[in-house]
Amino acid sequence: MAGFEPRVEYLESFRCPLGGLAAGKPRVLCHGAEIFVSTGSELVYVYDQEGRLLTAVYRFPGQVWHLELRALGRLLYVLCAQKGIYCLSLDQASRSVNQGDGDDRDSEDSEDGEPPCAVIPVHPDACLLPDDTLCAFTVVDDMLVTLAQGPARWKVQLSECPCPGEGARPRGHIGEVELSTSSPLAGAPGEPAAPRILPVLCCASPPGSSALQTRTRGSRGFSLEQALFGLLFGVDASLLESPVILCGLPDGQLCCVVLKTLVTSRLSPGDPKALVKILHHLEEPVVLIGALKTESLPEDAEDTHPDCLVALGHGGRILAIKASWDKAGTLVPELQEYQLPGPVLCAVCGGGGCVYHSTPSELCVVDLARGRAPEGGPGGLPSLLCPAGLGICSVVTLSVSSEVPEGGARLLALSARGRLMTCSLDLRSEVPCPTRAAMADTGQKIKELLSGIGTVSERVSSLKKAVDQRNKALTCLNEAMNVSCVLLAGREGARPISCTTTTAWSRLQPQDVLTATCRLENNSGLSLDRGWALCVQVLTTPASDPDAAGSATTYTIPVDRLGPGDRREVTLPLGPGEDGALDLPLTVSCALHYSLREVVGGALAPSESFTDPSLDECLSDVLPEQDGICLPLSEHTVDMLQCLCFPGLATPHTQAPGLLGPVSDSVDTFLGSLGPRSEPAGPASLRAKFLPPSVATIKVSAELLRAALGDSHAGTSLGCATLQWLLAENTALDVVRARRLSSVQGVAPDGTDLHLTIREVTVTHLCTAGPMQTVEIQVESSSLSSLCSAHHAVIGRLQRMVVEHAAQSSSPPDLRVQCLRQIHINHETLLQEVRALRDRLCTEDEASSCGTAERLLQVYGQLRSPSLLLL
């Protein structure tokens, strides 16, 4: 490739819209010292290269799409969008300016110190061919060839042009033909939308034709050598010496129509498809159709016309066609396709076999005159094209200047910023042919470059993998943030992501086990993917000593994938433990945990081929100490009332599971050794004999219970309704409700009996207005541990009920303050006695401590049955 070093000279700046000029519509046309410029707006500028100034500005009724200048008569043909073709006589227009017709001034295009240029409005009478569907045209002799966009097809029309000075419009269409399209045109039926990329229409003439004698530089027309012209367009076009219209459509078709056959088609109509010949399909919009001279011929050669037809697409695909000899010695067309960098904004064919094309990044040139010619025949096309950059970017239209320097080229270009420039290139400097030593050295360098490319490729792959990991981590973090916002924002009412807990006894060997089933439901539109885990914590707090520190066990269950609408169930054992005891109440807390180290740690870790010591410190600095976030979901308390079993209530086919036997402890062993040998020495019988059942009593206002229970237990007595409310989370609720029981005999988890009795009583000593209806809840058991757990469960339910209905309840009744004060004094006395008895137990010997212990049990019994009333 020639070593091009362009010399750029800026001529003029034109106004352009914000963002720059768009490619496809601007045009530059050169004739002598005059340059005609259209920026795609309604203005056409005339610039004088010798005087280096604007001489005129013409304002047309619409957006200018195409320009052509006819040298004979200095006629300027202009295609306006949605309007038609206008014909302007430049001589008459200049005389009008001298007479003062151009009053409007284009002050925005004037530079510092220069006077504003006159703007000449073009009269509507200058419209030569009004047609809002025209997209391209060309002038051939006295014929006007147009390309119109129909609802479904493109249409080539041929009209007569009036002679200069006639002032008349074309006298109708001489001929027309429709072109087939590979895809339907956009737009509503009957009203096709304007194409984003305009089609290309040009004229190819045989050698010796007069069709190009009146054309100027920049007009779309050229001649071809006789051999190539005959091979492309057939014998008829060669014999008729007819110009051929070439059409490059936005769908990629390259087709042709012989002009003289289009003229005669009106006189002898036939098959219109026979008039159109499809030469090729680029499969992308056509932006250039041109011709090149690729062979160097002696000066006395007869045919010096271009020998190569070139078509260039918007995506960079270029087609070259020239005449070549096959192995049999027959002249055949040689087609070669290449791929250039795209997208192509504009292109033009220059001298020396060069094609200049502009991309958004650079103006490039390729040379097609590099093929090797066989002996006695024309040269072939190069197998590969290597574009050379000229260091100019964002050129939206190109034209070859009429002043071509010897051994070089001169281009006219318009940039996206509206700057008109000339680019002068020297085509004579060539790269010298390399020697064998240089070629061997080049081969070694190529190997080193390929090795380096492989290393870079591996590094790029590693970095791409790291980037992908970080993108996935960012996506996961974004989803985690969305889940956190949903859970933290919806704390009241139904939560989109919830976890419910239910308990049940499971029959496992060698003993029955209390299990908790946690059901995680996702009713949101988000997904719980990698990094999420369900954490379940089981906390035990003995009811006999609430202040004692309990033990906690945490279970972590990974959530593989929980999509919208999915649910997941986890069953966990609650007890009893290895010692056979089940400490109640239990608190089951469920939460979602998101592991930042699992999700982000892999993205921050260094890859195998790219290690950085700073990244090891980055992990500890970025990730917090807890390595994740925790979002609480629910908290469920498992108490004695839920774990009670009622074997006497179970139906024969649904017997309650066998419960644990009494736990053998040191007290049972001691009591067993005291009994006479003739009586049963079992721990249960000895406990019932020597330790009478313990009782705890709670009195609640009947009015408070009715208000809390509401209408859900209508039709039953208040005692039955209260028992059903206490056993609402027990599996025996349905049997208790069906039998309308107010008293039940159950079995605690340790195997001891527990009696729960609900009765309605009247209290007469508290209220000044008279007796009060109350409900007495009595818990009775021979096991102090079971009694404390059941009593704690009942108290907890009553406390929650009072808190929920405190705002709805009415004012309490008038109470006898003196009676309440006496009850309070009695309880304080009992508490003081408890402290004294406990201190005495620590100092007395074993013989005298029995009476103290018996009295202590009696005082505890009195405290568990207070005279106070829950209002």
Secondary structure, 3 states (H helix, E strand, C coil): CCCCCCEEEEEEECCCCCCCCCCCCCEEEEECCEEEEECCCCEEEEEECCCCEEEEEEECCCCEEEEEEECCCCEEEEEECCCEEEEEEHHHHHHHHHCCCCCEEEHHHCCCCCCCEEEEECCHHHEEEECCCEEEEEEECCEEEEEEECCCCEEEEEEECCCCCCCCCCCCEEEEEEECCCCCCCEECCEECCCCCCCEEEEEECCCCCCCCCECECCCEEECCHHHHHHHHHHHHHHHCCCEEEEECCCCEEEEEEHHHHHHCCCCCCCHHHHEEEEEECCCCEEEEEEECCCCCCCCCCCCCCCEEEEEECCCEEEEEEEEECCCCCEEEEEEEEECCCCCCEEEECCCCEEEEECCCCEEEEECCCCCCCCCCCCCCCCCCCCEECCCCCEEEEEECCCCCCCEEEEEEEECCCEEEEEEEECCCCCCCCCHHHHHHHHHHHHHHHHHHHHHHHHHHHHHHHHHHHHHHHHHHHHHHHHHHHHHHCCCCCCCEEEEEEEEEEECCCCEEEEEEEEEEECCCCCECCCEEEEEEEEECCCCCCCCCCCEEEEEEECCCECCCCEEEEEEEEECCCCCCCCCCEEEEEEEEEEHHHHHHHHHCCCCCCCCHHHHHHHHHHCCCCCEEEEEEEEEEECHHHHCECCCCCCHHHCCCCCCCCCCCHHHHHHHHHCCCCCCCCHHHHHHHHCCCEEEEEEEEHHHHHHHHCCCCCCCCHHHHHHHHHCCCCCCHHHHHHHCCCEEEEECCCCCEEEEEEEEEEECCCECCCCEEEEEEEEEECCHHHHHHHHHHHHHHHHHHHHHHCCCCCCCCCECHHHHHHHHHHHHHHHHHHHHHHHHHHHCCCCCHHHHHHHHHHHHHHHHCCCCCEC
